């Protein structure tokens, strides 16, 4: 396992991604196709992969399933660092974090707590409890009902040496710019909007050097091409890829709630990996929609 500063450096060194979690005919986690998929992905240069994250259907997993997923990720990722998803209420989040650490996770991504809104003092206590429970690095995910304000995040940075990352899925550029300016190099900053490439230029301007790419799951070469062009300031290449792939994909993804995950899993299936269906309460793409996605993949491969 990496120490917190090592995983912090890896997170900021390049493109990141969240592999999908495959399920077998019995509905249980299927490690063999998961390892095969990760083995393929690691050939394209992502610097960190996230096991049991949002695109990995963290919300549908039992806490007891997460250590096995982390262990399989470590075995299949050819040395690429693995960060584990974590979340729910504080006691459950602490248990998940500790189990993921024991399974070999190099870091923890703390997803929003369950359901209720909470005051800043409560969120401070929640994040601190998770950080205090493990020795590995922790990053927080600002989105939905878990929006840390700059002053709270600064207090956490002072109290938790192993808090090393801030991921944003709120889309509030004013807030995230204030955070990146206030915390400076104390944290690594990750873009985390659904289909992050659509927002990557704005986040780059706000001080975020990287993001997690969901489509890396099934068009990794295209995802890397976009990332490299973005970092090189080659806007014409970025715009061409946005128009040819990402905007049509956004139209497909927007057809039904939950397709930000379902469409990714469908893409991995179309690549030949036996991922199985998404778990309820999500629903899979229709046959017609899978054919639209198949055509988008073929177009991406031809570029």
C-alpha positions, 0 to 999 in steps of 0.5 A, spaced: 500 500 500 502 507 498 502 512 504 498 518 503 503 522 500 504 517 494 497 516 493 496 524 492 502 524 487 499 518 483 492 522 483 495 528 480 499 525 475 494 523 470 487 521 468 483 517 473 477 512 472 472 508 475 471 501 473 464 498 473 463 492 477 461 485 474 455 481 476 454 474 474 448 470 473 447 469 480 447 476 481 454 476 485 460 479 484 464 476 478 471 477 479 474 473 473 471 478 468 473 484 473 480 482 473 480 481 465 477 488 464 482 491 469 488 488 465 486 491 459 485 498 462 491 498 465 495 498 458 492 505 457 495 509 462 490 511 467 494 513 474 489 510 479 483 506 478 477 506 483 474 500 485 467 500 488 466 507 486 460 511 483 461 508 476 462 501 480 455 501 483 457 503 490 450 504 492 448 497 490 453 493 493 453 490 500 459 493 505 461 486 505 462 485 498 467 491 497 473 488 500 473 482 495 472 487 489 478 491 492 482 485 493 480 483 485 482 490 483 489 489 486 490 483 483 488 485 476 491 492 475 498 490 474 500 495 479 496 501 478 494 504 485 487 502 487 482 507 491 476 504 494 469 507 495 466 508 501 460 512 504 453 511 508 453 513 515 459 514 519 459 508 523 458 504 516 463 508 513 469 507 518 467 499 517 468 500 510 474 504 510 478 499 515 475 493 511 478 496 504 484 498 507 485 491 510 484 488 503 489 492 500 486 499 498 491 504 497 486 510 498 479 511 500 474 516 496 469 518 501 462 518 497 456 523 500 453 520 506 446 517 506 440 521 504 439 527 510 442 534 509 447 535 515 450 541 518 458 543 517 460 541 524 456 534 523 460 533 516 467 535 519 466 530 524 464 524 519 470 526 515 474 526 521 472 519 523 473 516 517 480 519 516 482 517 523 480 510 522 485 508 517 492 510 515 491 510 508 490 517 504 482 519 504 479 524 499 472 527 500 467 527 494 463 534 494 456 533 491 449 532 492 448 533 500 455 533 502 458 540 500 463 541 504 465 549 505 472 552 504 472 553 512 470 546 514 475 543 509 481 547 511 479 545 518 479 538 516 486 539 512 489 541 519 486 536 523 487 530 518 494 529 515 491 523 511 486 527 507 489 528 501 484 529 495 478 533 494 473 531 488 468 535 486 461 533 483 457 539 484 459 543 478 459 550 482 465 553 479 465 559 484 466 554 490 471 549 487 475 555 485 475 558 492 477 551 495 483 550 490 485 557 492 485 557 499 488 550 500 493 550 494 497 544 494 495 541 500 490 537 496 490 534 490 483 536 486 479 532 482 473 533 477 468 528 478 462 531 474 458 525 470 461 525 463 467 529 466 470 531 459 464 535 458 466 540 464 474 538 464 476 545 461 472 549 466 475 545 472 482 546 469 481 553 469 479 552 476 485 549 478 483 542 477 489 538 474 485 531 473 478 528 473 475 521 473 473 519 466 467 514 466 468 512 458 475 510 459 472 504 461 470 502 454 474 507 449 480 508 453 484 510 447 479 516 446 479 518 453 487 519 453 487 522 447 482 527 450 486 528 456 492 529 453 489 534 448 486 538 454 493 538 458 496 541 452 491 546 450 489 543 443 482 546 444 481 544 436 482 537 438 478 537 444 472 540 440 472 535 435 472 529 440 467 533 444 462 533 437 464 527 435 463 522 441 462 526 447 455 530 445 452 524 442 454 520 448 451 525 453 444 525 449 444 517 450 446 518 457 440 523 458 435 519 456 433 516 462 436 517 470 441 512 472 444 512 465 450 515 467 452 508 470 448 504 465 451 506 459 458 505 461 456 498 463 453 497 456 459 499 453 464 495 457 459 489 455 460 491 448 467 490 448 466 483 450 467 483 458 461 479 461 459 485 466 452 482 467 446 487 468 446 493 472 443 492 479 436 495 481 434 501 482 438 502 475 435 499 469 439 497 463 439 500 456 434 498 451 437 494 445 436 500 440 440 504 445 446 499 445 446 499 438 447 507 438 452 506 443 456 500 439 456 505 433 459 511 437 464 506 439 466 504 432 467 511 430 471 512 436 475 506 434 476 509 427 479 516 429 
